[in-house]
Amino acid sequence: MRNRWGILAVLFAVRLTMGFQFQSVAAVAPLLERDLGVSLADIGVLIGLYFTPGVALALPGGAIGQKFGDKTTVLAALLLMLAGGLAMALSASWGVQIAGRLVAGAGGVMLNVQMTKMVADWFAGREIATAMAIFVNSWPAGVAISLLTLPAIGTAYGVGTVYLAVAALIGCGILLLAALYQSPVNSAVATAASRRLDRNAVIAVIAAGSIWSLYNVGFATIFSFGPSMLVERGWSITAAGSAISIVLWLTVLSVPAGGFLADRTRRPELTIVAGCIVFAMLMMTLPRSDAVIATTVALGLVCGLPAGSIMSLPARVLQPATRAIGMGLFFTVYYAGLMLGPMLGGVCSNWAGSAGAALDFGAATILVCPVLLWGFNRITVAVPRIA
């Protein structure tokens, strides 16, 4: 296949499996608590472990792909995701659950970093903002499908079958990528990958990665702890998952809408600040409102607006020769935050005695983003901007 939009569809479908697998724990959290005798804090740890390998693997991810090739690296990543998922399906031991989650997460990290680069290879210089917005949406799409399907599977057949369903989808992703993906004819090869970032650029990329990380920590608390919060209020696990999935489905619309709005108004930073403030207010409203569906609809329409503008921040400070190492650093910071965020959300829930406390924690992380954006702007004064 040589059509870039067809390639984007393949990459979207393959990356969707990562969101589907990540959400598989939170989607059946009440069942895990019952069957394995664990707490919400333990569930938070298991959720966050998926991103733990990113701290070590994100930075060298580009070099791994350059050495072995994009397609081979992503296929290896999918096999790691498959192996980790099968280990979790075949054993109820908490130790195996942790080990399987780490192995699956290692695959997810490699897949995410490498596939982002693959999209850039196909769309560099032409519709890349649109392509990235579509590509980013594969994550909430996978999470939403997980919320809609896995609670019903878990209720009917048990948690082990949930993990087998995830493994089956990953297997489909392996076949799809192997059969249809091809690298672009003029795939760019970094000729100056050894060049180093200067001090200001390093700090700016860390700030940008922190903004993206905290924004996603807040976003993740919705679907990680939202279903448990509704179950506490008397909802069934299936109904709770369906209600929270509304946020994810509408995010598929609000992410590209936010990017389009930022480009049209040429005010991406206003989009970030306003979007984060309203997003945080709605997050705090959800555990306290009886109008659950209305609030989830509003969340879905608002929460995706800042995403495209945040993802564009590293491009302001990274030269072509430093882009690979710079994005590796960006993703390292991102994964470090996502590793700790769900754990802290689970601790807050245990301390308060309610999963709703995790949503308040998520709102707080989102409100930090505009502050970090101010710091990012102060730093980038000394860094040449990239046209």
C-alpha positions as a printed NumPy array, in Angstrom:
array([[  0.   ,   0.   ,   0.   ],
       [  1.412,   3.372,  -1.074],
       [ -1.498,   5.711,  -0.338],
       [ -0.533,   7.735,   2.743],
       [ -4.111,   7.981,   4.017],
       [ -4.485,   4.237,   3.684],
       [ -1.225,   3.818,   5.603],
       [ -2.557,   6.191,   8.269],
       [ -5.678,   4.027,   8.579],
       [ -3.489,   0.955,   9.114],
       [ -1.381,   2.735,  11.749],
       [ -4.534,   4.035,  13.448],
       [ -5.995,   0.532,  13.67 ],
       [ -2.76 ,  -0.988,  14.978],
       [ -2.206,   1.721,  17.619],
       [ -5.819,   1.337,  18.724],
       [ -4.801,  -2.02 ,  20.239],
       [ -2.568,  -0.205,  22.727],
       [ -5.433,   1.892,  24.101],
       [ -7.614,  -1.222,  24.196],
       [ -5.018,  -3.145,  26.203],
       [ -4.2  ,  -0.259,  28.54 ],
       [ -7.862,   0.149,  29.506],
       [ -8.439,  -3.576,  30.04 ],
       [ -7.511,  -3.308,  33.736],
       [ -9.604,  -0.241,  34.589],
       [-12.57 ,  -1.5  ,  32.551],
       [-12.967,  -4.497,  34.858],
       [-11.481,  -2.992,  38.043],
       [-14.441,  -3.997,  40.271],
       [-14.089,  -7.596,  39.046],
       [-10.354,  -7.583,  39.78 ],
       [-10.999,  -6.243,  43.278],
       [-13.471,  -9.053,  43.885],
       [-11.581, -11.926,  42.261],
       [ -8.029, -11.069,  43.339],
       [ -8.806,  -9.386,  46.665],
       [ -6.966,  -6.165,  45.807],
       [ -7.701,  -2.513,  46.597],
       [ -8.216,   0.529,  44.388],
       [ -4.654,   1.536,  45.212],
       [ -3.444,  -1.815,  43.863],
       [ -5.53 ,  -1.297,  40.725],
       [ -3.949,   2.138,  40.308],
       [ -0.487,   0.561,  40.528],
       [ -1.407,  -2.054,  37.915],
       [ -2.774,   0.631,  35.589],
       [  0.321,   2.81 ,  35.98 ],
       [  2.751,  -0.072,  35.447],
       [  1.818,  -0.121,  31.76 ],
       [  3.804,   3.082,  31.309],
       [  6.724,   2.26 ,  33.612],
       [  8.943,   0.83 ,  30.797],
       [  8.563,   4.127,  28.941],
       [ 10.934,   5.824,  31.347],
       [ 13.744,   3.53 ,  30.147],
       [ 12.672,   2.754,  26.57 ],
       [ 11.357,   6.04 ,  25.156],
       [ 14.717,   7.768,  24.839],
       [ 16.489,   4.951,  22.934],
       [ 13.302,   4.068,  21.038],
       [ 14.302,   5.99 ,  17.92 ],
       [ 17.727,   4.327,  17.822],
       [ 16.148,   0.88 ,  18.156],
       [ 13.849,   1.568,  15.224],
       [ 16.687,   2.974,  13.122],
       [ 18.8  ,  -0.133,  13.712],
       [ 16.136,  -2.777,  13.061],
       [ 13.635,  -0.911,  10.874],
       [ 10.23 ,   0.58 ,  11.594],
       [  8.084,  -2.396,  10.666],
       [ 10.25 ,  -4.97 ,  12.444],
       [ 10.366,  -2.845,  15.604],
       [  6.593,  -2.377,  15.712],
       [  5.965,  -6.087,  15.074],
       [  8.314,  -6.908,  17.966],
       [  6.434,  -4.403,  20.123],
       [  3.11 ,  -6.042,  19.281],
       [  4.53 ,  -9.463,  20.171],
       [  5.574,  -8.122,  23.581],
       [  2.05 ,  -6.758,  24.09 ],
       [  0.639, -10.15 ,  23.095],
       [  2.98 , -12.068,  25.431],
       [  2.195,  -9.838,  28.4  ],
       [ -1.545, -10.067,  27.79 ],
       [ -1.47 , -13.865,  27.53 ],
       [  0.526, -14.139,  30.767],
       [ -2.15 , -12.094,  32.567],
       [ -4.895, -14.238,  31.034],
       [ -3.369, -17.544,  32.071],
       [ -2.575, -16.797,  35.724],
       [ -4.496, -15.157,  38.562],
       [ -1.288, -14.606,  40.555],
       [ -0.782, -10.948,  41.425],
       [  2.918, -11.283,  40.659],
       [  2.16 , -12.581,  37.162],
       [ -0.341,  -9.765,  36.669],
       [  2.393,  -7.245,  37.447],
       [  4.994,  -8.987,  35.269],
       [  2.588,  -9.359,  32.358],
       [  1.554,  -5.715,  32.615],
       [  5.203,  -4.613,  32.508],
       [  5.983,  -6.767,  29.459],
       [  2.869,  -5.529,  27.655],
       [  3.729,  -1.955,  28.589],
       [  7.248,  -2.322,  27.174],
       [  5.684,  -3.287,  23.877],
       [  3.2  ,  -0.435,  24.071],
       [  5.968,   2.107,  24.653],
       [  8.041,   0.896,  21.692],
       [  4.954,   0.868,  19.495],
       [  3.911,   4.402,  20.465],
       [  7.292,   6.059,  19.951],
       [  8.058,   4.259,  16.697],
       [  4.631,   4.696,  15.122],
       [  4.65 ,   8.434,  15.838],
       [  7.852,   8.61 ,  13.807],
       [  6.264,   6.508,  11.028],
       [  3.367,   8.942,  10.679],
       [  5.853,  11.807,  10.438],
       [  7.756,   9.949,   7.709],
       [  4.621,   9.646,   5.582],
       [  3.224,  13.135,   6.194],
       [  6.245,  15.397,   6.697],
       [  5.517,  18.694,   4.97 ],
       [  1.954,  17.812,   3.981],
       [ -1.118,  17.657,   6.242],
       [  1.008,  16.49 ,   9.18 ],
       [ -1.107,  18.322,  11.772],
       [ -4.257,  16.648,  10.501],
       [ -2.541,  13.278,  10.295],
       [ -1.187,  13.546,  13.845],
       [ -4.605,  14.576,  15.183],
       [ -6.175,  11.513,  13.567],
       [ -3.348,   9.28 ,  14.774],
       [ -3.588,  10.544,  18.372],
       [ -7.306,   9.707,  18.334],
       [ -6.54 ,   5.998,  18.02 ],
       [ -5.809,   5.993,  21.754],
       [ -9.221,   7.247,  22.997],
       [-10.923,   5.132,  20.327],
       [ -9.238,   2.01 ,  21.7  ],
       [-10.092,   2.974,  25.27 ],
       [-13.714,   3.67 ,  24.351],
       [-14.113,   0.304,  22.598],
       [-12.578,  -1.329,  25.667],
       [-15.093,   0.355,  27.97 ],
       [-17.998,  -0.674,  25.761],
       [-17.041,  -4.322,  25.332],
       [-14.779,  -5.601,  28.113],
       [-17.066,  -5.056,  31.14 ],
       [-19.748,  -7.186,  29.48 ],
       [-17.191,  -9.87 ,  28.571],
       [-15.765,  -9.844,  32.096],
       [-19.177, -10.038,  33.746],
       [-20.222, -12.967,  31.561],
       [-16.995, -14.961,  31.258],
       [-14.465, -13.663,  33.786],
       [-11.341, -11.528,  33.776],
       [ -9.209, -14.17 ,  32.031],
       [-11.47 , -14.02 ,  28.987],
       [-11.118, -10.229,  28.962],
       [ -7.359, -10.574,  28.58 ],
       [ -7.813, -13.209,  25.87 ],
       [-10.054, -10.801,  23.945],
       [ -7.312,  -8.178,  24.167],
       [ -4.752, -10.7  ,  22.919],
       [ -6.999, -11.57 ,  19.977],
       [ -7.224,  -7.917,  18.922],
       [ -3.441,  -7.524,  19.179],
       [ -3.065, -10.613,  16.986],
       [ -5.268,  -8.925,  14.373],
       [ -3.023,  -5.86 ,  14.6  ],
       [  0.064,  -7.999,  13.91 ],
       [ -1.527,  -9.489,  10.8  ],
       [ -2.723,  -6.092,   9.575],
       [  0.671,  -4.415,   9.926],
       [  2.578,  -7.341,   8.44 ],
       [  0.308,  -7.485,   5.4  ],
       [ -0.274,  -3.822,   4.579],
       [  2.375,  -1.479,   5.957],
       [  5.198,  -0.223,   3.735],
       [  7.749,   2.479,   4.448],
       [  7.603,   5.617,   2.283],
       [  9.9  ,   5.63 ,  -0.755],
       [ 11.773,   8.728,   0.401],
       [ 11.95 ,   7.8  ,   4.071],
       [ 14.195,  10.289,   5.777],
       [ 17.243,   9.025,   7.58 ],
       [ 18.731,  11.152,  10.32 ],
       [ 22.23 ,  12.164,   9.343],
       [ 23.023,  14.149,  12.431],
       [ 21.419,  12.124,  15.152],
       [ 24.464,  12.554,  17.385],
       [ 23.961,  16.297,  17.718],
       [ 23.013,  17.318,  21.215],
       [ 20.278,  19.562,  22.492],
       [ 21.445,  22.76 ,  24.123],
       [ 20.508,  23.472,  27.723],
       [ 17.534,  25.719,  26.978],
       [ 16.115,  23.28 ,  24.45 ],
       [ 16.414,  20.421,  26.96 ],
       [ 14.534,  22.396,  29.615],
       [ 11.894,  23.462,  27.092],
       [ 11.319,  19.886,  25.91 ],
       [ 11.066,  18.684,  29.52 ],
       [  8.49 ,  21.413,  30.186],
       [  6.524,  20.432,  27.066],
       [  6.695,  16.746,  28.029],
       [  5.479,  17.609,  31.526],
       [  2.493,  19.494,  30.124],
       [  1.555,  16.574,  27.87 ],
       [  2.087,  14.121,  30.707],
       [ -0.022,  15.99 ,  33.268],
       [ -2.758,  16.628,  30.738],
       [ -2.903,  12.887,  29.997],
       [ -2.783,  11.963,  33.693],
       [ -5.913,  14.047,  34.192],
       [ -7.517,  12.582,  31.095],
       [ -6.636,   9.021,  32.149],
       [ -8.251,   9.406,  35.575],
       [-11.638,   9.77 ,  33.873],
       [-11.632,   6.317,  32.327],
       [ -9.359,   4.715,  34.946],
       [-11.476,   5.631,  37.979],
       [-14.711,   6.993,  36.486],
       [-16.325,   3.54 ,  36.104],
       [-15.466,   2.617,  39.704],
       [-16.864,   5.965,  40.894],
       [-20.192,   5.269,  39.17 ],
       [-20.296,   1.681,  40.491],
       [-19.939,   3.156,  43.997],
       [-23.018,   5.239,  43.241],
       [-25.054,   2.161,  42.341],
       [-24.458,   1.835,  38.603],
       [-23.785,  -1.583,  37.099],
       [-20.264,  -2.123,  35.798],
       [-21.55 ,  -2.337,  32.214],
       [-23.635,   0.848,  32.471],
       [-20.766,   2.684,  34.175],
       [-18.322,   1.724,  31.422],
       [-20.771,   2.798,  28.717],
       [-21.388,   6.172,  30.376],
       [-17.687,   6.964,  30.745],
       [-17.017,   5.809,  27.181],
       [-19.076,   8.819,  25.983],
       [-16.095,  11.   ,  26.922],
       [-13.776,   8.921,  24.762],
       [-16.063,   8.835,  21.727],
       [-16.55 ,  12.609,  21.771],
       [-12.803,  13.112,  22.236],
       [-12.391,  11.586,  18.78 ],
       [-14.197,  14.72 ,  17.548],
       [-12.83 ,  17.32 ,  19.963],
       [ -9.111,  16.559,  19.397],
       [ -9.102,  17.457,  15.672],
       [-11.583,  20.276,  16.342],
       [ -9.151,  21.779,  18.855],
       [ -6.274,  21.574,  16.388],
       [ -8.384,  23.192,  13.661],
       [ -9.497,  25.951,  16.066],
       [ -5.918,  26.682,  17.133],
       [ -4.713,  26.852,  13.522],
       [ -7.597,  29.041,  12.375],
       [ -7.325,  31.532,  15.247],
       [ -3.513,  31.302,  15.469],
       [ -3.962,  31.205,  19.256],
       [ -2.817,  27.703,  20.245],
       [ -1.786,  28.797,  23.736],
       [ -5.213,  30.288,  24.427],
       [ -6.697,  26.97 ,  23.351],
       [ -4.473,  25.168,  25.869],
       [ -5.186,  27.501,  28.784],
       [ -8.946,  27.859,  28.248],
       [ -9.368,  24.182,  27.427],
       [ -7.486,  23.035,  30.536],
       [ -9.42 ,  25.317,  32.884],
       [-12.842,  24.243,  31.613],
       [-11.697,  20.61 ,  31.467],
       [-10.617,  20.715,  35.135],
       [-13.896,  22.337,  36.232],
       [-15.909,  19.591,  34.543],
       [-13.668,  16.926,  36.096],
       [-14.489,  18.253,  39.551],
       [-18.184,  18.403,  38.656],
       [-18.532,  14.782,  37.548],
       [-18.267,  13.085,  40.99 ],
       [-20.662,  15.664,  42.507],
       [-23.367,  15.85 ,  39.847],
       [-26.432,  13.711,  39.263],
       [-26.406,  14.793,  35.609],
       [-23.776,  12.199,  34.733],
       [-24.54 ,  11.861,  31.034],
       [-24.697,  15.623,  30.462],
       [-21.382,  16.066,  32.271],
       [-19.648,  13.291,  30.34 ],
       [-20.896,  14.808,  27.072],
       [-19.492,  18.207,  28.072],
       [-16.212,  16.595,  29.114],
       [-15.891,  14.833,  25.781],
       [-16.514,  18.039,  23.854],
       [-13.941,  20.023,  25.851],
       [-11.175,  17.691,  27.015],
       [ -9.655,  17.063,  23.58 ],
       [ -9.335,  20.719,  22.592],
       [ -5.828,  21.35 ,  24.023],
       [ -4.257,  18.119,  22.732],
       [ -3.081,  19.186,  19.288],
       [ -1.662,  22.489,  20.539],
       [  0.241,  20.74 ,  23.338],
       [  1.715,  18.191,  20.923],
       [  2.957,  21.027,  18.709],
       [  5.105,  22.545,  21.477],
       [  8.277,  20.435,  20.932],
       [  8.4  ,  21.451,  17.26 ],
       [  9.005,  25.035,  18.369],
       [ 12.387,  24.187,  19.885],
       [ 13.673,  21.092,  18.046],
       [ 15.871,  21.357,  14.962],
       [ 15.601,  18.521,  12.388],
       [ 18.948,  17.097,  13.577],
       [ 17.809,  16.979,  17.22 ],
       [ 14.22 ,  15.886,  16.635],
       [ 14.782,  12.173,  17.297],
       [ 16.557,  12.61 ,  20.624],
       [ 14.27 ,  15.505,  21.556],
       [ 11.101,  13.485,  21.026],
       [ 12.68 ,  10.617,  22.946],
       [ 13.186,  12.977,  25.878],
       [  9.64 ,  14.298,  25.449],
       [  8.179,  10.788,  25.649],
       [ 10.42 ,   9.854,  28.591],
       [  8.928,  12.674,  30.652],
       [  5.472,  11.797,  29.391],
       [  5.733,   8.159,  30.448],
       [  7.25 ,   9.005,  33.833],
       [  4.163,  11.075,  34.642],
       [  1.749,   8.458,  33.326],
       [  3.491,   5.811,  35.415],
       [  3.018,   7.771,  38.657],
       [ -0.325,   9.442,  37.934],
       [ -2.706,   6.46 ,  38.234],
       [ -0.821,   5.244,  41.307],
       [ -1.308,   8.593,  43.048],
       [ -4.93 ,   8.649,  41.902],
       [ -5.457,   5.248,  43.519],
       [ -3.795,   6.438,  46.738],
       [ -6.09 ,   9.487,  46.817],
       [ -9.111,   7.231,  46.325],
       [ -8.052,   4.949,  49.176],
       [ -7.372,   7.907,  51.467],
       [-10.741,   9.52 ,  50.735],
       [-12.655,   6.255,  50.58 ],
       [-14.062,   7.042,  47.146],
       [-12.901,   6.746,  43.535],
       [-14.176,  10.296,  42.998],
       [-11.075,  11.604,  44.783],
       [ -8.976,  10.381,  41.844],
       [-10.959,  12.667,  39.539],
       [-10.209,  15.633,  41.814],
       [ -6.536,  14.675,  41.654],
       [ -6.765,  14.548,  37.865],
       [ -8.343,  18.013,  37.785],
       [ -5.453,  19.353,  39.864],
       [ -2.867,  17.957,  37.438],
       [ -4.645,  19.613,  34.506],
       [ -4.622,  22.995,  36.255],
       [ -0.822,  22.777,  36.531],
       [ -0.53 ,  22.725,  32.71 ],
       [ -1.147,  26.474,  32.121],
       [  1.491,  27.253,  34.763],
       [  4.035,  25.042,  33.01 ],
       [  3.085,  26.64 ,  29.688],
       [  4.04 ,  30.024,  31.13 ],
       [  7.432,  28.555,  32.105],
       [  7.83 ,  26.982,  28.664],
       [  7.292,  30.375,  27.016],
       [  9.876,  32.003,  29.28 ],
       [ 12.434,  29.348,  28.313],
       [ 11.744,  29.416,  24.569],
       [ 12.653,  33.106,  24.357],
       [ 16.269,  31.924,  24.285],
       [ 15.627,  29.069,  21.82 ],
       [ 15.346,  29.714,  18.045],
       [ 11.858,  28.789,  16.836],
       [ 11.413,  26.361,  13.979],
       [  9.323,  27.558,  11.063]])
